[in-house]
Amino acid sequence: MKYDAIVVASGIGSRAKLGYNKVLYQMKNGKTVLENACQLFLMDEDCEKVIVVSDAKNFEHPKLIWTSGGLKRSDSVYQGLILAQSEYVLIHDGARPFLSQRALTALKEEVIRTDAAILATKCKDTVKRVIAGKIVETINREEIYLAQTPQAFRRELLLAANRNLSADANVTDDASIMELAGHEVSIVENLDSNPKLTLKADFEEI
């Protein structure tokens, strides 16, 4: 398969309390979080280009294209989508620098089969639904998965879903956009570590 990777890194990441865009944090291997998040795609022969949606431009590569983001995450993804040309697109968080080759390969295989697939981990904890500080329901954790990125789609399907997205829709990932458009999205269980760096403590050991 051939795909374009869209790496979303336009947010400041205020919860990290670094005083600058968290994707520019230099990790122990000497590369920034963003460089590490892009690395696997840049090395992948199936990846035709990596579109980084961010103003934090700090490195170059022949496969790299930089573009500015929008007000919302969905706007930023759309900015990347209109530059993509491959049959498939993989959307990835610029703050996830630990994607494994095994997980990427499994996701690519699944999106060829289903047109829409995401990485996710099975929930290990008991899940409570809470309203006004009170538990109102215990949810069956066997049915709960925690969504990750990359999320992979046939490009034309995701592009159409984005164009039809209501302006007031509250979506936090691209799978949600596909769901609202009536598409089924399959799960690839990720058995490898793939955390999103969010809080200040997340940066202390990397």
Legacy VTK file of the C-alpha trace (Angstrom):
# vtk DataFile Version 3.0
C-alpha trace
ASCII
DATASET POLYDATA
POINTS 206 float
0.000 0.000 0.000
1.000 3.631 -0.466
0.027 6.267 2.061
0.678 9.794 3.259
1.184 10.430 6.957
-0.349 13.550 8.495
1.324 14.438 11.792
-0.701 16.939 13.820
1.451 19.118 16.069
-0.071 22.601 15.990
-1.198 22.825 19.621
0.937 24.488 22.279
0.435 21.746 24.874
-0.106 24.054 27.854
-0.507 21.181 30.332
3.149 20.244 29.753
4.131 23.638 31.238
7.298 23.837 29.146
6.784 27.404 27.993
6.968 26.347 24.330
5.397 23.814 21.976
5.971 20.438 23.620
6.828 18.731 20.303
10.067 20.751 20.271
11.253 19.117 23.497
14.598 17.407 22.910
14.603 13.763 23.950
17.601 11.799 25.207
18.385 10.535 21.693
19.078 14.129 20.640
15.956 14.489 18.500
12.807 16.410 19.295
9.520 14.729 20.172
8.214 15.703 16.730
11.221 14.249 14.899
10.772 10.960 16.734
7.042 10.958 15.979
7.812 11.319 12.252
10.792 8.947 12.085
9.013 5.644 11.424
7.019 7.139 8.556
10.089 8.764 7.015
11.858 5.387 6.958
8.844 3.477 5.591
9.016 2.773 1.840
5.197 2.713 1.718
5.003 6.290 2.993
5.127 8.737 0.091
5.203 11.921 2.166
4.856 13.163 5.722
2.682 16.256 6.087
3.408 17.986 9.392
0.661 20.356 10.511
2.585 22.740 12.750
4.396 26.053 12.878
7.145 24.335 14.908
9.291 23.747 11.828
12.658 22.534 13.101
13.973 19.889 10.710
13.950 18.975 7.033
13.634 15.763 5.007
12.870 15.123 1.316
9.545 13.508 2.271
8.467 16.348 4.588
5.815 18.962 3.827
4.952 21.624 6.419
1.626 23.421 6.724
-0.102 25.557 9.340
-2.947 24.263 11.489
-6.476 25.485 12.110
-8.457 26.512 15.171
-9.616 22.966 15.938
-7.907 19.601 15.534
-10.305 18.649 12.743
-9.353 21.873 10.916
-5.671 20.987 11.223
-6.244 17.476 9.891
-8.193 18.912 6.971
-5.256 21.187 6.131
-3.140 18.058 5.846
-5.764 16.110 3.911
-5.991 18.616 1.097
-2.237 18.213 0.545
-2.348 14.402 0.624
-2.509 12.470 -2.646
-1.998 8.800 -1.769
-4.817 6.260 -1.622
-4.515 6.005 2.165
-3.722 8.467 4.938
-2.448 7.832 8.443
-3.175 10.553 11.006
-0.738 10.692 13.916
-0.226 12.869 16.982
3.041 14.783 16.976
3.250 14.094 20.714
3.392 10.287 20.278
7.096 9.566 19.621
7.122 5.855 20.530
5.139 4.177 17.731
6.460 0.673 17.066
7.053 -0.945 13.683
4.860 -3.879 14.729
1.899 -1.614 15.455
2.360 0.350 12.228
2.508 -2.826 10.132
-0.641 -4.247 11.747
-2.524 -0.991 11.183
-1.542 -0.854 7.519
-2.737 -4.407 6.982
-6.082 -3.659 8.648
-6.867 -0.463 6.741
-6.328 -2.275 3.431
-8.940 -4.769 4.574
-11.505 -2.389 6.096
-10.832 1.181 4.779
-10.860 2.597 8.334
-8.842 1.408 11.337
-7.222 2.805 14.469
-4.713 1.689 17.053
-6.195 1.225 20.515
-5.457 -0.410 23.831
-7.854 -2.463 25.897
-8.960 -0.806 29.123
-7.456 -2.485 32.198
-9.285 -0.534 34.902
-12.870 -0.577 36.097
-14.722 2.227 34.302
-17.265 4.466 36.029
-19.621 6.960 34.401
-19.866 9.991 36.656
-22.292 12.932 36.757
-21.823 15.811 39.211
-19.197 13.873 41.129
-21.388 10.801 41.644
-21.129 7.365 40.020
-24.193 6.647 37.922
-23.007 3.518 36.114
-20.247 0.925 36.015
-19.374 0.184 32.400
-18.253 -3.233 31.170
-14.536 -2.717 30.599
-14.431 -5.627 28.129
-16.162 -3.290 25.696
-13.861 -0.306 26.336
-10.795 0.539 24.263
-8.613 3.636 24.567
-8.037 5.215 21.162
-4.527 6.037 19.980
-2.898 7.209 16.791
-2.043 6.562 14.031
-5.558 6.296 12.704
-5.696 5.046 9.125
-8.280 5.628 6.405
-8.875 5.503 2.695
-8.144 9.139 1.935
-11.198 9.989 -0.150
-13.540 8.636 2.549
-11.968 10.716 5.326
-11.844 13.791 3.100
-15.572 13.494 2.324
-16.394 12.919 6.004
-14.445 16.059 6.962
-16.183 18.155 4.323
-19.587 17.036 5.622
-18.695 17.563 9.284
-21.037 19.927 11.100
-19.349 23.113 12.331
-20.571 22.464 15.880
-19.590 18.782 15.987
-17.513 17.908 19.057
-14.889 15.447 17.807
-11.525 14.641 19.363
-10.209 12.160 16.795
-10.664 11.201 13.161
-12.445 7.943 13.927
-15.250 10.044 15.441
-15.591 11.944 12.169
-15.889 8.688 10.237
-18.419 7.346 12.732
-20.577 10.467 12.325
-20.439 9.925 8.560
-21.770 6.374 9.009
-18.546 4.443 8.403
-17.485 1.468 10.491
-14.038 1.780 12.053
-12.096 -1.292 13.131
-9.714 -1.657 16.068
-6.114 -2.856 15.970
-5.098 -3.695 19.516
-1.685 -2.189 20.204
0.387 -4.322 22.573
3.329 -1.889 22.528
3.819 1.322 24.469
2.535 4.335 22.535
1.759 7.111 25.052
0.799 10.649 24.162
3.063 13.083 26.000
0.751 15.508 27.771
1.795 16.445 31.308
5.087 17.831 32.585
5.896 14.502 34.277
5.637 12.711 30.911
8.804 14.475 29.741
11.012 13.724 32.725
12.250 10.267 31.618
12.383 10.554 27.832
LINES 1 207
206 0 1 2 3 4 5 6 7 8 9 10 11 12 13 14 15 16 17 18 19 20 21 22 23 24 25 26 27 28 29 30 31 32 33 34 35 36 37 38 39 40 41 42 43 44 45 46 47 48 49 50 51 52 53 54 55 56 57 58 59 60 61 62 63 64 65 66 67 68 69 70 71 72 73 74 75 76 77 78 79 80 81 82 83 84 85 86 87 88 89 90 91 92 93 94 95 96 97 98 99 100 101 102 103 104 105 106 107 108 109 110 111 112 113 114 115 116 117 118 119 120 121 122 123 124 125 126 127 128 129 130 131 132 133 134 135 136 137 138 139 140 141 142 143 144 145 146 147 148 149 150 151 152 153 154 155 156 157 158 159 160 161 162 163 164 165 166 167 168 169 170 171 172 173 174 175 176 177 178 179 180 181 182 183 184 185 186 187 188 189 190 191 192 193 194 195 196 197 198 199 200 201 202 203 204 205
